[in-house]
Amino acid sequence: MTSFSAHLHDGSTIKVSSTGDGPALLLPVRSTPQEDGTAETMRLWGADPDLGPNLIAGLSSSHRVISADYEAHRMAHPAPDTLTPETVSADLLAIADAAGAGTFGYYGYSWLAMSGLQLALRTDRLWALVMGGYPPVDGPYAAMLAVTRAAHRASLRPAANPETPAEPGDWSSTQISTSADQTQQFLTLYEYLAAFDNTDVPSLSVPRFCFAGSADRIEYGPDWGDTVVEIAEPLRCRSEDLSGAGWQIELIEGLDHLSAMHSSVVLPLLTERLAAVKPPA
């Protein structure tokens, strides 16, 4: 593994790693294992603490995997006033540049999948785009703006019961532990995205694939405005439109937002789909 540093739009610096040989593939994931305590908590909530290392290990036999934990970086170095679709795209390009990748494939999940779509609309450097857990059309932009506004309001006031941890799986009882700057940056992002035309299928020439769990529907409680974030339904309802526009779509039966993100699910999908794409020389 080789390490580099990338300078991002806000002047912060992020660590970038490169592993393997072959066509460049950018993954905004953590490259090192989680600490034992954090890993156990993630498992209790249904997340995969080994996601990044497993994807890197599995894909680096056929690709030069460029990895950078962009989400963790933004939590450590928030950009409350400047995180926009344009600057996120610029940051991802800066990560690729730091690793010397002129062209590269991209895989992201959830808001990082949405970021990949924004990137693909702004550059011709991608040889493949894979979106997981976020539909490219009829996406939950309004719902995510509402949830993010609620999270930002909560971050401005002390938690009611900071000593009482939520039961794993009880999302409605979770308390906001992020700072105002951390939530503000995502509020800025989704406010900019409110103007994004999300009704037409994005017209792209890059090979593109989107997947989600068939049960990916996130319901928030009263503190969050009873907001419902629909991920699977737009893929189900607009599958013909997407397929006609050159998108490959897959709904994975029975999986929700977290379980469809696991490396055991994602790695076979990426391996199969990327093998069918011929990157530029």
Backbone torsions as a table, in degrees:
resi	resn	phi	psi	omega
1	MET	NA	129.9	177.9
2	THR	-108.6	140.8	-177.8
3	SER	-113.7	146.0	178.1
4	PHE	-135.9	175.4	172.4
5	SER	-125.5	136.0	176.8
6	ALA	-116.1	137.3	178.7
7	HIS	-97.4	121.8	-173.3
8	LEU	-95.4	175.5	-169.6
9	HIS	-61.5	-26.5	-176.3
10	ASP	-94.6	6.9	-179.7
11	GLY	90.1	-5.4	177.5
12	SER	-79.8	163.9	-177.4
13	THR	-122.1	133.2	-179.3
14	ILE	-117.7	143.3	177.1
15	LYS	-78.1	133.4	179.3
16	VAL	-121.9	135.1	178.7
17	SER	-118.8	149.2	177.8
18	SER	-129.6	127.5	-177.0
19	THR	-135.5	133.6	175.8
20	GLY	91.4	-174.3	-176.8
21	ASP	-140.5	145.2	-179.5
22	GLY	131.4	-162.6	179.0
23	PRO	-60.0	138.6	-177.7
24	ALA	-70.2	136.8	180.0
25	LEU	-135.9	117.4	-177.3
26	LEU	-93.5	124.2	176.7
27	LEU	-122.8	117.9	176.8
28	PRO	-81.7	69.9	-175.4
29	VAL	-132.0	163.2	175.4
30	ARG	-74.7	134.8	-177.3
31	SER	-94.9	-14.8	-176.7
32	THR	-110.8	154.7	179.4
33	PRO	-64.1	150.6	174.3
34	GLN	-73.2	155.5	173.3
35	GLU	-65.4	154.6	-172.0
36	ASP	-55.9	-46.3	-178.4
37	GLY	-62.8	-44.7	178.5
38	THR	-64.7	-41.0	-179.8
39	ALA	-62.0	-41.2	-179.4
40	GLU	-65.8	-42.6	177.9
41	THR	-62.6	-41.7	178.8
42	MET	-61.4	-41.0	178.9
43	ARG	-64.4	-39.1	179.7
44	LEU	-61.4	-33.2	-179.7
45	TRP	-90.0	0.0	176.3
46	GLY	93.0	8.3	179.5
47	ALA	-90.8	168.3	-179.1
48	ASP	-110.9	102.9	-178.0
49	PRO	-69.7	-15.7	-178.0
50	ASP	-100.3	14.8	-174.5
51	LEU	-53.2	-58.8	-175.4
52	GLY	-60.5	-55.1	179.7
53	PRO	-57.2	-37.8	-179.8
54	ASN	-68.4	-42.2	178.7
55	LEU	-64.9	-42.4	-179.6
56	ILE	-64.3	-45.7	-179.9
57	ALA	-62.9	-40.6	-176.6
58	GLY	-74.9	-30.7	-175.1
59	LEU	-96.7	-17.4	-176.0
60	SER	-74.8	-7.7	174.9
61	SER	-75.4	-18.6	-178.0
62	SER	-126.7	-7.4	-177.3
63	HIS	-139.4	158.7	167.2
64	ARG	-90.2	102.5	-174.4
65	VAL	-85.0	118.8	176.2
66	ILE	-100.7	118.4	-175.7
67	SER	-123.3	143.4	175.7
68	ALA	-156.0	128.8	-176.8
69	ASP	-82.0	79.5	-173.4
70	TYR	-65.9	-39.2	-179.6
71	GLU	-64.1	-47.8	178.7
72	ALA	-61.6	-37.1	178.8
73	HIS	-63.0	-43.3	-179.1
74	ARG	-68.8	-29.2	175.5
75	MET	-71.5	-35.0	178.5
76	ALA	-81.0	-28.7	-178.1
77	HIS	-132.1	71.7	-176.6
78	PRO	-65.2	150.5	176.5
79	ALA	-122.3	75.2	-168.6
80	PRO	-60.3	-31.8	-175.1
81	ASP	-105.9	-7.5	-170.3
82	THR	-125.0	2.0	-179.3
83	LEU	-80.7	100.6	-178.4
84	THR	-127.4	168.2	175.8
85	PRO	-55.1	-36.4	-179.2
86	GLU	-67.4	-45.1	-176.9
87	THR	-75.1	-32.9	174.8
88	VAL	-62.8	-43.3	177.4
89	SER	-61.1	-42.6	178.3
90	ALA	-62.5	-38.6	178.3
91	ASP	-64.3	-44.0	-180.0
92	LEU	-64.5	-38.4	176.0
93	LEU	-66.2	-36.0	177.9
94	ALA	-65.2	-35.6	177.2
95	ILE	-65.2	-45.2	177.6
96	ALA	-62.8	-41.0	179.7
97	ASP	-62.1	-41.3	-178.6
98	ALA	-61.1	-31.4	179.4
99	ALA	-91.6	2.4	177.5
100	GLY	73.6	27.5	-178.8
101	ALA	-96.2	109.9	176.8
102	GLY	-71.0	-46.5	173.7
103	THR	-122.2	153.6	-177.2
104	PHE	-161.6	152.5	168.7
105	GLY	-85.7	161.1	-178.0
106	TYR	-139.6	134.0	169.9
107	TYR	-129.6	130.0	174.7
108	GLY	-141.9	156.8	-178.9
109	TYR	-123.2	142.4	178.3
110	SER	62.8	-126.7	-176.2
111	TRP	-66.9	-22.5	176.3
112	LEU	-77.4	-21.7	170.1
113	ALA	-71.2	-45.5	176.0
114	MET	-58.7	-38.0	177.0
115	SER	-64.5	-36.1	176.7
116	GLY	-63.6	-37.9	176.7
117	LEU	-64.4	-44.4	177.8
118	GLN	-61.9	-37.9	176.9
119	LEU	-63.1	-46.0	-178.0
120	ALA	-62.7	-29.3	178.6
121	LEU	-77.0	-9.6	-174.4
122	ARG	-117.1	-5.0	-177.3
123	THR	-144.1	155.6	173.7
124	ASP	-107.9	19.9	-175.6
125	ARG	-90.7	-5.3	-178.3
126	LEU	-85.0	137.3	171.0
127	TRP	-103.0	-8.1	174.4
128	ALA	-163.4	146.5	175.8
129	LEU	-129.8	123.1	175.7
130	VAL	-121.2	121.9	178.5
131	MET	-111.3	128.1	175.7
132	GLY	-118.9	135.4	173.5
133	GLY	68.6	25.1	174.6
134	TYR	-160.7	120.8	-176.2
135	PRO	-76.5	144.7	179.3
136	PRO	-77.0	-10.4	178.7
137	VAL	-139.9	147.8	-176.9
138	ASP	53.6	39.5	180.0
139	GLY	-72.2	164.6	-174.4
140	PRO	-83.9	51.8	-176.6
141	TYR	-66.6	-44.9	-180.0
142	ALA	-65.7	-41.4	179.7
143	ALA	-65.1	-42.3	180.0
144	MET	-68.5	-32.1	175.2
145	LEU	-65.4	-41.8	179.0
146	ALA	-64.5	-44.2	180.0
147	VAL	-64.8	-41.7	-178.5
148	THR	-68.3	-36.6	175.0
149	ARG	-62.1	-42.1	178.2
150	ALA	-64.8	-40.2	178.8
151	ALA	-64.6	-39.2	-179.9
152	HIS	-67.6	-41.9	177.3
153	ARG	-59.8	-42.4	-179.5
154	ALA	-66.8	-32.3	-179.1
155	SER	-70.6	-15.7	-179.1
156	LEU	-87.0	-8.2	179.3
157	ARG	-127.2	154.2	-179.4
158	PRO	-63.2	148.8	175.7
159	ALA	-65.4	142.4	-176.9
160	ALA	-66.2	-44.2	-178.4
161	ASN	-132.6	73.9	-174.3
162	PRO	-63.8	-19.0	-178.0
163	GLU	-87.7	-9.1	-175.1
164	THR	-102.9	106.0	179.6
165	PRO	-74.2	149.7	177.4
166	ALA	-75.8	150.1	174.9
167	GLU	-71.9	135.7	178.7
168	PRO	-53.2	129.7	-179.3
169	GLY	95.9	-17.3	-179.7
170	ASP	-92.1	79.9	-175.0
171	TRP	-64.9	-29.2	-177.4
172	SER	-69.1	-19.5	-178.1
173	SER	-98.1	-1.3	-179.9
174	THR	-68.2	146.7	-179.5
175	GLN	-111.9	147.0	-178.2
176	ILE	-74.6	120.4	178.3
177	SER	-113.7	5.6	179.3
178	THR	-86.1	158.4	-179.1
179	SER	-81.7	167.8	178.5
180	ALA	-61.7	-39.8	179.3
181	ASP	-65.6	-37.7	-179.8
182	GLN	-64.3	-44.2	179.6
183	THR	-75.7	-33.2	-179.4
184	GLN	-60.8	-37.0	-178.1
185	GLN	-63.3	-38.4	179.0
186	PHE	-76.0	-29.4	172.7
187	LEU	-63.4	-43.8	176.2
188	THR	-58.3	-44.6	-178.7
189	LEU	-61.3	-49.5	-176.4
190	TYR	-73.7	-26.1	173.4
191	GLU	-66.2	-39.7	175.4
192	TYR	-64.9	-39.0	-177.6
193	LEU	-72.5	-13.7	178.4
194	ALA	-60.5	-25.1	-179.8
195	ALA	-90.8	-3.2	-177.9
196	PHE	-73.6	129.1	178.4
197	ASP	-72.7	103.8	-171.9
198	ASN	-106.4	9.7	-177.1
199	THR	-95.5	-29.8	177.8
200	ASP	-90.1	143.3	176.6
201	VAL	-65.2	126.1	-179.5
202	PRO	-58.0	130.5	179.6
203	SER	-92.0	108.6	-178.6
204	LEU	-131.4	153.3	176.5
205	SER	-100.7	-16.8	-179.1
206	VAL	-68.3	140.7	172.7
207	PRO	-55.1	131.8	-169.6
208	ARG	-143.1	141.1	-174.9
209	PHE	-143.0	137.0	177.7
210	CYS	-132.5	136.4	178.0
211	PHE	-136.5	160.1	175.5
212	ALA	-162.1	161.3	172.3
213	GLY	-71.9	144.3	-178.2
214	SER	-66.6	-19.9	179.6
215	ALA	-103.7	23.2	-178.0
216	ASP	-80.1	90.1	178.1
217	ARG	-146.5	111.8	-173.5
218	ILE	-102.8	120.2	-179.1
219	GLU	-105.8	124.6	177.5
220	TYR	-103.3	150.7	-176.3
221	GLY	-82.7	-170.0	-176.5
222	PRO	-57.8	-36.0	179.7
223	ASP	-64.1	-15.8	-178.9
224	TRP	-112.5	17.6	178.9
225	GLY	75.7	20.2	-177.5
226	ASP	52.0	36.7	-177.2
227	THR	-74.7	141.7	175.8
228	VAL	-117.1	126.2	178.8
229	VAL	-104.2	111.3	-178.3
230	GLU	-94.8	120.0	177.4
231	ILE	-109.5	-49.1	-176.4
232	ALA	-73.1	-37.3	-172.1
233	GLU	-59.8	-44.0	177.4
234	PRO	-60.9	-35.9	177.6
235	LEU	-67.4	-36.2	179.2
236	ARG	-68.1	-44.9	-174.2
237	CYS	-78.3	-29.5	-175.0
238	ARG	-110.5	20.9	-176.0
239	SER	-61.2	-39.1	-179.9
240	GLU	-66.9	-43.7	178.7
241	ASP	-61.0	-44.5	-178.6
242	LEU	-65.7	-45.7	179.9
243	SER	-62.6	-38.8	179.0
244	GLY	-66.5	-24.3	179.5
245	ALA	-94.8	7.9	174.2
246	GLY	95.9	6.2	177.0
247	TRP	-84.9	140.2	169.0
248	GLN	-97.5	130.9	-173.3
249	ILE	-125.6	139.6	174.7
250	GLU	-143.4	128.1	172.0
251	LEU	-105.2	125.4	-175.6
252	ILE	-95.8	115.9	-169.9
253	GLU	-58.7	128.9	171.1
254	GLY	83.1	-7.4	-176.1
255	LEU	-92.8	148.2	177.0
256	ASP	-104.3	-164.0	-172.3
257	HIS	-65.1	-41.4	-178.3
258	LEU	-79.3	-41.9	-176.1
259	SER	-69.5	-29.1	177.7
260	ALA	-75.0	-9.6	-179.4
261	MET	-89.9	-13.2	-174.4
262	HIS	-60.6	147.0	-179.5
263	SER	-62.2	-30.7	179.3
264	SER	-65.6	-23.2	177.4
265	VAL	-92.1	-46.7	-171.3
266	VAL	-72.8	-41.4	-174.9
267	LEU	-59.1	-48.3	177.0
268	PRO	-61.6	-36.9	179.1
269	LEU	-63.9	-48.1	-180.0
270	LEU	-64.1	-42.8	-179.2
271	THR	-59.0	-44.9	-178.5
272	GLU	-69.0	-48.4	-174.5
273	ARG	-70.2	-41.1	-178.3
274	LEU	-70.9	-29.8	178.7
275	ALA	-65.4	-23.8	-178.3
276	ALA	-86.6	-3.5	-179.2
277	VAL	-104.4	135.2	176.3
278	LYS	-99.3	105.3	179.7
279	PRO	-68.8	159.5	176.3
280	PRO	-64.2	152.7	-179.1
281	ALA	-64.3	NA	NA
